[in-house]
Amino acid sequence: MERIILAHGGGGRLSGQIISELFLKYFDNPILNALEDASLLNIEGKRLAFTTDSFVITPPFFPGGDIGKLAVCGTVNDLTMRGAKPLYLSAAFILEEGFPISDLEKIVKSMAETCEMAGAKIVAGDTKVVGKGAVDGIFINTTGIGIVDDHINISVKNAEVGDKIILTGTLGDHGIAILSIREGISFETEIKSDCSPLNLLFEGIFEKYGEYIHVMRDPTRGGLAAVLNEIASGSGKGILIYENRIPYKEEVLNACYMLGLDPLHLANEGKAVMIVSQDKAEEILNRLKEHPLGRDASIIGEVLDADKNVYLKTSIGTTRIVDVPAGELLPRIC
Amino acid sequence: MERIILAHGGGGRLSGQIISELFLKYFDNPILNALEDASLLNIEGKRLAFTTDSFVITPPFFPGGDIGKLAVCGTVNDLTMRGAKPLYLSAAFILEEGFPISDLEKIVKSMAETCEMAGAKIVAGDTKVVGKGAVDGIFINTTGIGIVDDHINISVKNAEVGDKIILTGTLGDHGIAILSIREGISFETEIKSDCSPLNLLFEGIFEKYGEYIHVMRDPTRGGLAAVLNEIASGSGKGILIYENRIPYKEEVLNACYMLGLDPLHLANEGKAVMIVSQDKAEEILNRLKEHPLGRDASIIGEVLDADKNVYLKTSIGTTRIVDVPAGELLPRIC
């Protein structure tokens, strides 16, 4: 009998397989089949974005955040990746018997603060408690609704040949932060998760440049490698990125060298990949850099008239194909 | 240090306490504070209902359904209890490493069939896999969006003195079905869960009688006792019900006698309590009885100009106060 393995939830190839062979097979409808970060609903003429995520990260408190902050940012960011303004969130908790109420309070407080920052409201909730051992501490589901302005049409399908690829900041901070605390590895400086509500970065940009933004994705599970492959296959185009244009924190790169990790596979929780019109790319980049969350933004590549592959031009001048991570780099990263 | 206990998720007094002392304290906003089965959102003039629920039932397959059917019905029913027409659902799975893929397929298929029946679509999803022992098998979160017609204004606050209380069918089927399979207790006839999408029962009724329906709730966790107390305290009225008007299946009552359970505390997954205008109660009742899901409907009591208590007139003529269940009758019932 075939059984679920960790990689089915890793955001890589096996995740894709279970989604297409099971979920799309039975739930089959055009909205779900689009496989966007957030689905677009047309309810009596209003375009609403809708997205769900469960958070199972371990440990629940980590440098730069906690499961509550992450749960709000994750859903706010998925709405933002569709060009939506986040409005309302639900929050559903599954708690293990014996979980300290003081920890729950810290988490709830952190969710409230992150919502306040993002300008979204938690308007529906649910709490389930299961016996000791039936869940590991605390899991949180957040599901969000946002509204999409008329001039915005962001979809994984929309990459055009010649478009520029912007990455809004350094790669891998979340992944290495979680890895370091979980495995007890310490570096010279503490690496913090980048966990942030990205709508703050994009508000003005959507208004001014909305029509020039073709695709957006946040490289969470599966990292930049997974996201760029999703865009290449979703839009039927090729993608070329330049290794020396990808921003990294020194400590993150060191950690990757030390641990033998590919930084393109590392998870991020406060970064976005944007595919934008060539002629507006510099303007958008400069605008991003004005905001603390976009300070390290960089144009890292472009969209090619090529097969649906992702190519990386390395610092030493060679070119290699960037594949979707097959398995699970680090389970329970979000 | 105070810790979470099972009763914090039981739908009774301790659930209420953690909601008000923790969630409402931090998330504080009028939509959430209303504590309805589904929240009412006003998005650019459209009234949408929004609700979330996680399902942690054990075992995942039970007489009359499975966790997938339950997850769809639960959310469809919460939308229906606000008078909404269910439109879109998200489905987020948390799976234990090693969970049989064939079981997952049965569950997904069952969700798809229930959605088809209810006329709702699953348009957003998420899958997380956690290591063996970090979750017990499978948990599912469903979050739903529905649309509310203009003439409908159903809220736990709206009970009026003189209103009649309708229960749409027999009480306790789900609770006893789960208990029997879990504890290996068998009865002469197999008791099946009543798990059903209730929007099917109400479609025509909302259209014709929407304005005469003041309150609706489905008596899930905490049972009829919890729901009537929520209505009494939400609307500031008293409630009187008559024991001999409450419909039960013979086997469910026998099981309660045998196990010493109060049937008013048992969970239901395909029944609703309605508080309706006195002069339309009979008409609505007759209409309900025409539908297979409402065949056993009964007017079980009325709303009183009294303190916020729930009174039960027993079959032997005495009156007792029906209290909110303090603890957890049966954990992981949904």
Interface residues (C-beta under 8 A of the other chain):
Chain A: M1 E2 R3 I4 I5 L6 A7 H8 G9 G10 S15 I18 I19 L22 F23 Y26 F27 D28 N29 I31 L32 A38 S39 L41 I43 E44 K46 L48 F50 T51 T52 D53 S54 F55 V56 T58 L87 Y88 S90 A91 A92 F93 I94 L95 E96 E97 G98 F99 P100 I101 S102 L104 E105 V108 K109 M111 A112 C115 K121 I122 V123 A124 G125 D126 T127 K128 V129 V130 G131 G133 A134 V135 D136 F139 N141 T143 I145 I147 E328 P331 R332
Chain B: M1 E2 R3 I4 I5 L6 A7 H8 G9 G10 S15 I18 I19 L22 F23 Y26 F27 D28 N29 I31 L32 A38 S39 L41 I43 E44 K46 L48 F50 T51 T52 D53 S54 F55 V56 T58 L87 Y88 S90 A91 A92 F93 I94 L95 E96 E97 G98 F99 P100 I101 S102 L104 E105 V108 K109 M111 A112 C115 K121 I122 V123 A124 G125 D126 T127 K128 V129 V130 G131 G133 A134 V135 D136 F139 N141 T143 I145 I147 E328 P331 R332
